[in-house]
Amino acid sequence: MAGIYIHIPFCKQACTYCNFHFSTSLAQKDVLLNAIEIEIADRVTSDEVIDSVYFGGGTPSLCSAKELKNLLSALENKVTFSEDVEITLECNPDDLSTTYLAEIFELGINRLSIGIQSFHDTDLKFMNRAHNSTEAKTCIQNALTAGFENLTIDLIYGSPTTSNEMWAENIKRALDSGIHHLSSYALTVEEKTKLNHDVKKGKVFVNEETAAAQFDILLDQINHYGFEQYEISNFCKEEKYAKHNTAYWQGSSYVGLGPAAHSYDGEKRRWNIANNALYIKGVLGTSLYWEEEILSNTDRYNEYIMTGLRTKWGINPSEIPSLFGHEIDIYFQKTLAEHPYKDKLLIKDGNITITEEGRFFADAIAASLFKV
Ligand code: SF4
């Protein structure tokens, strides 16, 4: 199993671009965390050795050390953590006081994923982030001093407030800071966000060419600093691959707990309701708080293509007949032969990956191999 994901659905304020499930009211926090502990007791099976626990959100660093300890204890009552278990906490710079860092380090949390997004106040204000550039700059050093060797940060490119010079500065500051892992995403305009509203009103213009140019700057700098791009949006040095995400991209199963969390067992995908009150009601009562679907062979093939092609390991066509059968194999071979982006695919040692020039368009390239 890839591991356990716990969704903490609370944030201090709504970032303009975010469509994740979260609430800015903390009124239900206690009862919701209690419901997650009950879900752990109900759903996590007791004979597993777990390699990875991932607290995502939302903003898990809004949980006190005591609250995180309770969740970890609930898990440890059900499973054994492997000796080198990776326990990741997504966190925001404004929550990372030196006291808090020391407390969560003491709990055994050994990897932080810090949502820095930018080291420039103009970007942070535009995105309505809760932190400022000073906090963005100091939190990494504070985390290293507290003992966290395994640190990753998130940076966003393609914002209308980010010039290419600002973006290059962001990357340089990040890669000079002592981190071994970076996740970087283009600003995307998602439905039901303030950003989408502002774009529709013509107040803001998000330009794909800017994002593509800044992605190129990122790839240049990454190579210069000795980081490798092991997934379209993820970079590391010294093979510090994120255990949780890598296992997910490689198709392992995982259990997701908390509202809006997804689970996958190799056959079925299950997702909890993205509503805090109904989640609590469901866990504490009898109402159904999740939905599930059995993935068809075609769904599993499409997912294999999508996740595989986003990584440096790519896909291995010789696996396709045994994984998905003869009919899908024939379809794959035929589609590959006629593939419109053939020049963006690299076939080496039996594996297919996307060339550096094609990586900005990875999702479109993968989608053209999908079976519909
Ligand atoms: S980006 Fe993170 S901090 Fe901002 S609203 Fe979304 S989940 Fe919350």
Residues whose N, C-alpha, C, O or C-beta is under 5 A from the ligand:
A	BS01	SF4	C11 Q13 A14 C15 C18 F20 F22 G57 G58 T59
